[in-house]
Amino acid sequence: MTGGTAFDDVYRQAQARRVVFVAIERQGQRWTVKADTLTAGPGHTVDARVGDAARDAVRRLVLDGEVRSDAYVGPVYFVLHGVQSEARAREIAAALHATLYGDPEPLTRAVLAGP
């Protein structure tokens, strides 16, 4: 997505389809991963095990220098700034998406694999 209008359009589409919103955005030379579970509606929940796994994974990304320390991690909204490349941002976004639907394994693998 590029620009505020595209972001808003994609966010509204996620709301209309009642799915978790996940996107990447270029910010200068780096990339940001964003996710929001509120778009999936009140029936979508992230259980404690999955939330803990997401927080642990992001903590490791911060410690490894892949994500800035101002990362915001849940429980319903996630923002990870400072990802080096578009490919890595896409990998993290896809893995975070799987996590927010209950499968933390792809995020764990993505973090352990590194950039």
C-alpha positions as CSV (number, residue, x, y, z in Angstrom):
1,M,0.0,0.0,0.0
2,T,1.1,3.5,-0.6
3,G,-0.3,6.7,0.8
4,G,-2.9,7.4,3.5
5,T,-5.8,6.9,1.1
6,A,-4.7,3.4,0.2
7,F,-4.1,2.6,3.9
8,D,-7.7,3.7,4.7
9,D,-9.2,1.8,1.8
10,V,-7.4,-1.4,2.7
11,Y,-8.4,-1.0,6.4
12,R,-12.0,-0.5,5.4
13,Q,-11.9,-3.6,3.2
14,A,-10.6,-5.6,6.1
15,Q,-13.4,-4.3,8.3
16,A,-16.0,-5.1,5.6
17,R,-14.7,-8.6,5.3
18,R,-14.3,-9.0,9.0
19,V,-10.6,-10.1,8.8
20,V,-7.5,-9.1,10.6
21,F,-5.8,-6.1,8.9
22,V,-2.1,-6.6,8.1
23,A,-0.1,-4.3,6.0
24,I,3.5,-3.1,5.4
25,E,4.4,0.5,4.7
26,R,7.6,2.1,3.6
27,Q,8.8,4.8,5.9
28,G,12.0,6.4,4.5
29,Q,14.6,3.7,4.0
30,R,12.9,1.2,6.3
31,W,9.6,-0.6,6.4
32,T,6.8,-0.8,9.0
33,V,4.6,-3.8,9.7
34,K,1.1,-3.0,11.0
35,A,-1.7,-5.3,12.2
36,D,-5.1,-4.7,13.8
37,T,-7.4,-7.4,15.0
38,L,-10.3,-5.1,15.6
39,T,-11.2,-5.2,11.9
40,A,-12.1,-8.9,12.4
41,G,-14.9,-8.0,14.7
42,P,-15.8,-8.9,18.3
43,G,-15.8,-12.6,17.6
44,H,-12.1,-12.7,16.8
45,T,-10.0,-13.1,19.9
46,V,-6.3,-13.7,20.4
47,D,-5.8,-16.1,23.3
48,A,-3.1,-15.5,25.9
49,R,-0.8,-18.2,24.5
50,V,-0.8,-16.6,21.1
51,G,-0.4,-13.1,22.5
52,D,2.5,-14.1,24.6
53,A,4.2,-15.8,21.6
54,A,3.7,-12.5,19.5
55,R,5.2,-10.4,22.3
56,D,8.1,-12.8,22.7
57,A,8.8,-12.8,19.0
58,V,8.7,-9.0,18.7
59,R,11.0,-8.7,21.8
60,R,13.5,-11.0,20.0
61,L,13.2,-8.9,16.8
62,V,14.0,-5.7,18.9
63,L,16.9,-7.4,20.7
64,D,18.3,-8.5,17.3
65,G,18.0,-5.0,16.0
66,E,15.5,-5.9,13.3
67,V,12.7,-3.8,14.7
68,R,13.0,-0.5,16.6
69,S,12.5,-0.5,20.3
70,D,9.3,1.6,20.0
71,A,7.4,-1.5,18.6
72,Y,3.8,-1.6,19.9
73,V,2.6,-5.2,20.6
74,G,-1.0,-5.8,21.2
75,P,-3.3,-7.0,22.5
76,V,-5.2,-5.9,19.4
77,Y,-2.9,-3.5,17.5
78,F,0.7,-4.1,16.4
79,V,3.2,-1.8,14.9
80,L,6.8,-2.8,14.1
81,H,9.0,0.0,12.8
82,G,12.5,-0.2,11.2
83,V,12.4,-3.4,9.2
84,Q,15.4,-3.4,6.8
85,S,13.8,-4.6,3.6
86,E,10.4,-5.0,1.9
87,A,10.9,-8.8,1.7
88,R,11.6,-9.1,5.4
89,A,8.6,-6.9,6.2
90,R,6.4,-9.1,4.1
91,E,7.8,-12.2,5.8
92,I,7.2,-10.8,9.3
93,A,3.7,-9.5,8.3
94,A,2.6,-12.9,6.9
95,A,3.9,-14.7,10.0
96,L,2.2,-12.1,12.3
97,H,-1.0,-12.7,10.4
98,A,-0.8,-16.4,11.0
99,T,-0.1,-15.8,14.7
100,L,-3.2,-13.5,15.0
101,Y,-5.3,-16.4,13.7
102,G,-3.9,-18.8,16.3
103,D,-0.7,-20.2,14.8
104,P,2.4,-18.7,16.3
105,E,4.8,-21.2,14.7
106,P,5.4,-19.1,11.4
107,L,6.4,-16.1,13.5
108,T,8.7,-18.1,15.7
109,R,10.4,-19.6,12.6
110,A,10.7,-16.1,10.9
111,V,12.3,-14.7,14.0
112,L,14.7,-17.6,14.4
113,A,15.6,-17.5,10.7
114,G,16.6,-13.8,10.8
115,P,16.9,-11.5,7.9
